[in-house]
Amino acid sequence: MACLAVVGVGRIGGEVAYLAASLGIADELILYDNVPALLRAQVLDLKHTGLDITIRTDVREIRNADLCVFSAGLPRNPSVKTRADLLDANMPATRDSAGLLKHFSGVLITVTNPMDVNNYYLCKTTGLPRERCIGFGGQLDSARFGLALREREIGGFPSVLGEHGEHQVPLFSRLDAPIATPLREEILSELRGASMEVIKGKGGTVFGPALHLARLARMVLSNTREPAVCSSVLDGEYGLTGCSLGVPVRIGREGILEITEWNLDPWEAEKMNAAGAFVSGLCKKAVR
């Protein structure tokens, strides 16, 4: 039996709950939202599928879940320039959720933006070990990087480290051929704006985040021990501390089983250090 809790069952949280149920990733769901009408609607919508899954809404049971997805708060909209701009708006939801996660015994996946900062904040304020605090974003950014590469007929495995935001770090040194700096900067600029066209067209991203989140949930609950790029609270890895950033990890039932330190070329190292400095500053602001 695998129990998944979802805190914030709006566009992304609700879709993740549905995918977890329909794909057999979880046998039980614990759903919570501070908008009772939305919570009731999502529960009914899930029950109307006819899927054989237990759904509970007692917030006190979250602490007993195997995995919790934190997706509460305001999403990006066309007026929000960067994910980091949501820090003040979403911090109240993050603080409230930290209280729900006291004595939580499972693995936490943070989705709410700015994701890296919220992942760090929840790790530091709940007392959860950093291995059990996973920030979601790197899988999605890497998929978008892969699309940009395929459109240019560039081969290689796409990986994006760093911040889930403006300071993301696409790794060009691991591709099949050298990529000149001007093209690197062009692709990076494209990646920074990749979600905004979706947001402007339909109000928010859904399919990409939800599918990659469901896959991440399966990695944890099925103990697949697979590699992925996820945000992890760093303690010296890549020469960085005091922040959570996207890095190569291996995922299992206990959360982040290991962090892999890849060699970065000078362009990538400079971008990674900039990401660390930027996110560290926001983390200090959040936990002060």
Beta strands, then each sheet from edge to edge (+ up, - down):
strand 1: 3-7
strand 2: 28-32
strand 3: 54-56
strand 4: 67-70
strand 5: 107-110
strand 6: 133-135
strand 7: 160-162
strand 8: 168-170
strand 9: 226-235
strand 10: 241-252
strand 11: 255-259
sheet 1: 3+ 2+ 1+ 4+ 5+ 6+
sheet 2: 7+ 8-
sheet 3: 9+ 10- 11+
end
